[in-house]
Every structure is written in C-alpha cells, then in structure tokens.
Amino acid sequence: MKNILICLFSGLLAGFPFNAAPADAPELKYGLYIHYGMDTFLHAREKGRLPVERFAPATVNVMAWAQTAKEAGMTFAVLTAKHESGFCLWGSQGYDYDIAHSPFKGDIISDFIAACKVKGILPGVHYSIPDAYNEGAVRFRGDVLPPYFNVIKQHITELNTKYPELRLLILDVSSRLSSAQLDELRRIVKRLNPQCSVWPIDKDGTAEPHYDAATVNERWMFSPKDRLNSAQQLFNGYQKCQSAGKAFVLNVGPAPSGLIPGNQIAVLMELKTLIANSPAGSPSREPTGGKPPLERLKHVKALYEQGLINKEDYDRKVKEIMNSL
C-alpha cells in the first residue's frame, strides 16, 4: 500500500493533472482590504470631485501593505482599483481620470501584485459600480445604462488582461447590474483570467455575500482624526464570519504617503493575538488535519501553485507527508 501511495505521489509531483483548490475556497478566508485612491487626498470637509492632479504621492510602499497582511495572519489582500470617485489606479485606454493622467508615475496595481507574490499573499482588487465620475453622482440604486456599462466592461477587460495574476475581483454594489450584465462580466473574467474569483456584493445586503467586511479606521479611506474600532469588536465580526463560512476582509486606510498608520497596524496585531488564542486558532493554519495523505499533498500543491507558500515550505511539507507514510 505504501508503494502504491508513493507512486501516486510521484505522479502528482511530476505534474499529474488535478484541479487546484478554487481561489475562493479555504485560502480566501481572512484578508486585508486596502482603501487607497483619490479620496485619500480629500481635505477636511472638502466636497466634490478632486482634480486628477491631486493624486501625487511621492512614493507608495506597497511592499509594506503585503507585509502587514502577512504579519496579521492573512492570506489575501484587496486593493481599490476603482472606488466611488471613479478614479482608476491603472492607466485605462481612452480614460482621463486615472493614474496615468496624475503626477504620480508608476503602476501601483502591478507593484501591489508583485509585493503580494513575494510575501505569499493572494492579490485582489475592488471595483466599484457606483461611480461619481461616470454617472455624475455616487448612485447605490438604479440600472446601469449601456454607455457606462461599456466603460465597466472595458475596465474589467483591462484589469484581467494587464494583471493576469489577480486572484479576486470584488464588484461592489453589483445589485445595480442586471443578471445579463453580471453574467457578461463573469464571462469576461473567466475567459481572460480563469483563476480569478468574482465576488458580486450587494450594498444593501439583500444578496448573500461571500464575505463580510469591517474597517479598523472609522471610515474606509484615510482620515487623520478617525477613531479606531477595537480589536475585540473586530474579533467578534471575525468569529461570526468563521461560523458562517464567510471570508472576513478587514480594511485599513493608508495615509496619502501610502503608509498604513501605526495605530491601525497595532489593532491588527492585537486582533491576531485574539485569533491565535481562540479555540479555532489562526485562519492561516493549514486545514489538513485528519485528511488522507493524497488529499494533503493535493492541498499543499494547490497552496504552492497559488503562491501561498514558497518552494522551501512546499518541499518541507511534501517531505513531512512522505515521512508520515
């Protein structure tokens, strides 16, 4: 029996075909939401659309974002590629309210994905359907008319073409889309980037979401005088998600400099301690206990292929499984 298992393992290690664990299965359970964009640069009590020139950080340390997610015990991170202002964090073809028309010179999304890969974090992006730039106001209800839907299709196509390593796309307030529109967006993603999961989220909660989100700071984007939610309060939300089988995505609002304020990071670390000391333990702990060796090996290989563990950890885990026979 042992020899048979070893043969099966050898076939698996040589590339024996099997479907890796879906990206929205166990690896997307606890993640970092990063709300960073044009609204980060709002001044106190300022209203209205900001000029594209306002987006002018000297540098943005995306590696620190990925490191924060890793240190907090998270397995994925989601960046606001387009929030409700309509400003895009990538250069969009024929679109003038984006990072390419700002003073900032660089590709934040590409750098973010690369940083996540280095730190073993799955990268995702948030795309807001409500869009003040394209619709004249932030609208949480009402049909998405064809001209704006064509813009959305272009954006989703660009994101999944320019950034094929994306593993999650959150469509915020997708309840505004018709069933046909949502299906069309899903088909675009599946065709261009089949490893990317699509989470359509209804703002008013009438549709069951894949996740619940909370925020360390009071608002989603940075505000210097925001109060912080307590680690215990956030831990309660985390536990409810774990019990319901949902992902828990916890937001931070980096400052205009791109740095996550130290007090927000302190809450994340305190929450990590609460999670580690809870009966369920850390979400990043490998959920393989009690599984047959072949299933454990498949799981480890899936983790490696999705960038959740490095080659050294992969080899070590495979050796441990082999030695357990």
C-alpha positions in Angstrom: 0.0 0.0 0.0 2.8 2.4 0.9 4.5 1.7 -2.5 1.2 2.5 -4.3 0.8 5.8 -2.5 4.4 6.7 -3.3 3.7 6.1 -7.0 0.7 8.3 -6.8 2.7 11.0 -5.1 5.4 10.8 -7.8 2.8 11.3 -10.5 1.4 14.2 -8.6 4.8 15.8 -8.2 5.6 15.3 -11.8 2.5 17.3 -12.8 -0.2 14.7 -12.7 -3.4 16.8 -13.6 -5.8 17.8 -10.9 -7.7 20.9 -10.3 -6.1 23.2 -7.7 -8.3 24.3 -4.8 -10.5 27.1 -6.1 -9.3 30.6 -5.2 -12.4 31.3 -3.1 -12.1 28.1 -1.1 -10.0 27.9 2.1 -7.3 30.3 1.1 -9.7 33.3 0.9 -10.9 33.4 4.5 -9.2 36.3 6.1 -7.8 39.2 4.1 -6.7 42.8 4.2 -8.8 45.4 2.5 -6.8 48.5 1.4 -8.8 51.6 0.5 -6.4 53.9 -1.2 -7.3 56.2 -4.1 -8.3 59.7 -4.9 -10.5 60.1 -1.8 -7.4 59.5 0.3 -6.4 63.0 -0.7 -9.6 64.8 0.4 -9.1 67.7 2.7 -11.3 68.1 5.8 -14.9 69.0 4.9 -14.0 69.1 1.2 -16.7 68.0 -1.2 -16.9 67.3 -4.9 -14.7 65.7 -7.5 -11.0 66.2 -6.9 -8.8 67.2 -9.9 -6.6 64.4 -11.3 -3.5 66.4 -10.2 -4.4 65.9 -6.6 -3.2 62.3 -6.7 0.5 63.0 -6.2 2.2 60.7 -3.6 6.0 60.8 -3.7 6.1 57.0 -3.4 3.7 54.2 -2.4 5.2 51.4 -0.3 3.0 48.5 -1.5 5.5 46.0 0.0 4.6 47.3 3.4 0.9 46.6 2.6 1.7 43.0 1.7 4.0 42.6 4.8 1.2 43.9 7.0 -1.2 41.4 5.7 1.3 38.6 6.2 2.1 39.7 9.8 -1.6 39.9 10.6 -2.0 36.3 9.7 -4.0 37.0 6.5 -3.8 35.1 3.2 -5.1 37.7 0.7 -5.3 41.4 0.1 -7.7 43.5 -1.9 -6.8 47.0 -3.3 -9.4 49.5 -4.5 -8.6 49.6 -8.2 -11.6 51.9 -8.7 -13.6 53.3 -5.8 -16.7 55.5 -5.9 -14.8 58.6 -7.1 -14.3 56.8 -10.5 -10.5 57.4 -10.3 -8.6 54.3 -11.6 -5.3 53.2 -10.1 -4.2 51.9 -13.5 -3.9 53.6 -16.9 -7.1 53.0 -18.7 -7.3 53.4 -22.5 -9.2 56.5 -23.6 -9.9 57.4 -19.9 -8.6 60.6 -18.4 -9.4 60.2 -14.7 -6.7 57.7 -13.9 -3.2 57.3 -12.5 -1.7 57.8 -16.0 -3.0 61.4 -16.0 -1.9 62.2 -12.5 1.5 63.4 -11.4 2.3 60.0 -10.0 4.4 58.0 -12.3 4.2 54.2 -11.7 1.9 51.2 -11.7 0.5 50.7 -8.2 -1.5 47.7 -9.1 1.4 45.9 -10.7 3.7 46.7 -7.8 1.0 45.6 -5.4 0.6 42.2 -7.1 4.4 41.7 -7.2 4.6 42.5 -3.5 1.8 40.1 -2.6 3.7 37.4 -4.5 6.9 38.0 -2.6 5.0 37.8 0.7 2.8 34.8 -0.2 -0.4 36.8 -0.3 -3.1 36.3 -2.9 -3.8 39.7 -4.7 -7.3 41.0 -5.5 -8.9 44.3 -6.5 -12.1 46.1 -5.6 -14.1 47.7 -8.4 -17.0 50.0 -7.5 -20.1 50.1 -9.7 -21.3 53.4 -8.2 -19.1 56.0 -9.8 -19.4 59.7 -9.5 -17.1 60.5 -12.4 -19.0 58.4 -15.0 -22.5 58.9 -13.6 -22.4 62.4 -12.1 -23.1 61.1 -8.6 -22.5 58.1 -6.4 -25.6 56.0 -7.0 -26.3 52.9 -5.0 -29.6 52.1 -6.8 -30.8 52.3 -10.4 -29.9 50.5 -13.6 -26.5 50.7 -15.1 -27.1 52.3 -18.5 -25.4 51.0 -21.7 -22.8 53.8 -22.1 -21.5 53.3 -18.5 -21.7 49.6 -18.8 -19.4 49.7 -21.8 -16.9 51.5 -19.6 -17.2 48.9 -16.9 -16.6 46.1 -19.5 -13.5 47.9 -20.8 -12.2 48.3 -17.2 -12.8 44.6 -16.3 -11.2 43.5 -19.5 -8.1 45.7 -18.9 -7.7 44.6 -15.3 -7.7 40.9 -16.2 -5.5 41.4 -19.3 -2.9 43.7 -17.7 -2.8 41.8 -14.4 -3.3 38.1 -15.1 -2.1 37.2 -11.6 -5.2 38.7 -9.9 -7.0 36.1 -7.9 -10.0 38.0 -6.7 -12.3 40.7 -8.2 -14.9 42.3 -5.8 -17.7 44.0 -7.7 -19.2 46.4 -5.2 -22.9 47.2 -5.3 -23.3 44.7 -8.1 -27.1 44.7 -7.4 -27.3 47.6 -9.8 -26.3 45.3 -12.6 -28.8 43.2 -14.5 -28.4 39.5 -14.5 -27.3 39.6 -18.1 -24.7 42.4 -17.3 -23.3 40.5 -14.4 -23.1 37.3 -16.4 -21.2 39.1 -19.2 -18.7 40.4 -16.7 -18.2 36.9 -15.3 -17.6 35.6 -18.8 -15.0 38.2 -19.4 -13.1 37.3 -16.3 -13.4 33.6 -16.9 -12.1 34.0 -20.5 -9.2 36.2 -19.6 -8.3 35.0 -16.1 -10.0 31.8 -15.1 -8.1 31.6 -11.8 -9.7 34.9 -10.7 -12.8 34.6 -8.4 -15.6 37.1 -8.8 -17.4 38.3 -5.7 -20.5 40.3 -6.6 -21.6 42.3 -3.5 -24.9 43.9 -2.8 -24.6 47.1 -0.8 -28.0 46.8 1.0 -27.4 43.1 2.0 -30.4 41.7 0.0 -28.0 39.2 -1.7 -25.9 36.8 0.4 -22.3 37.9 0.0 -19.2 35.8 0.0 -17.7 37.9 2.8 -18.3 40.5 5.4 -16.1 43.5 5.7 -15.1 45.7 8.6 -12.7 48.5 9.0 -10.0 49.3 11.5 -10.4 53.0 11.0 -13.9 54.6 11.3 -14.1 55.4 7.5 -12.9 53.4 4.6 -10.4 55.9 3.3 -7.8 57.6 5.5 -8.9 60.4 7.8 -6.4 61.7 10.3 -9.0 62.2 13.1 -10.8 58.9 12.7 -11.4 56.8 15.8 -10.4 53.2 15.6 -12.6 50.1 16.2 -11.4 47.9 19.0 -9.7 44.6 18.3 -12.3 42.9 20.4 -15.1 44.3 18.3 -13.4 43.2 15.1 -12.7 39.8 16.6 -16.5 39.3 17.2 -17.0 40.0 13.5 -14.3 37.6 12.5 -15.8 34.8 14.6 -19.2 35.3 13.1 -17.7 35.0 9.6 -15.8 31.9 10.5 -19.0 30.3 11.9 -21.0 31.2 8.8 -18.3 30.0 6.4 -17.7 33.5 5.0 -14.5 35.4 4.4 -13.6 38.3 6.7 -12.0 41.2 5.0 -10.6 43.9 7.3 -9.9 47.3 5.9 -7.1 49.8 6.6 -6.9 53.3 5.2 -3.3 54.2 4.3 -2.3 57.9 4.6 -1.6 59.9 1.4 2.0 58.9 1.8 0.9 55.3 1.2 1.9 54.3 4.8 -0.6 52.4 7.0 -0.7 54.4 10.3 0.9 52.7 13.2 -2.2 52.8 15.3 -4.1 50.8 12.7 -1.4 48.2 12.5 -1.4 47.9 16.3 -5.1 47.0 16.1 -4.3 44.3 13.5 -1.6 42.8 15.7 -3.9 42.8 18.7 -6.6 41.1 16.7 -4.0 38.5 15.5 -3.3 37.6 19.2 -7.1 37.2 19.9 -7.4 34.9 16.9 -4.4 32.9 17.8 -5.7 32.4 21.4 -9.2 31.5 20.3 -10.3 27.8 20.1 -10.4 27.9 16.3 -6.8 29.3 16.1 -5.3 31.2 13.3 -7.1 31.2 9.9 -3.8 30.8 8.1 -3.1 27.4 9.8 -3.1 24.7 7.2 -6.5 22.9 7.4 -5.3 19.4 6.6 -5.5 17.6 9.8 -7.2 14.2 9.5 -7.1 14.1 5.7 -5.7 11.2 3.8 -2.1 11.7 2.6 -3.0 12.1 -1.1 -5.6 14.8 -0.2 -3.0 16.6 2.0 -0.5 16.5 -0.9 -3.0 18.0 -3.3 -3.8 20.7 -0.8 -0.1 21.6 -0.4 0.5 21.7 -4.1 -2.5 24.0 -4.5 -1.1 26.3 -1.9 2.2 26.4 -3.7 0.7 27.0 -7.2 -1.4 29.9 -5.8 1.6 31.5 -4.2 0.5 31.0 -0.6 3.7 29.1 0.3 7.2 29.3 -1.1 9.3 26.5 -2.7 11.1 25.8 0.6 7.9 25.4 2.6 6.4 23.3 -0.2 9.4 20.9 -0.2 9.3 20.7 3.6 5.6 19.9 3.7 5.9 17.2 1.0 8.7 15.6 2.9 6.7 15.6 6.1 3.8 13.9 4.3 6.1 11.3 2.7 7.7 10.6 6.1 4.3 10.1 7.7 3.6 7.0 5.5 
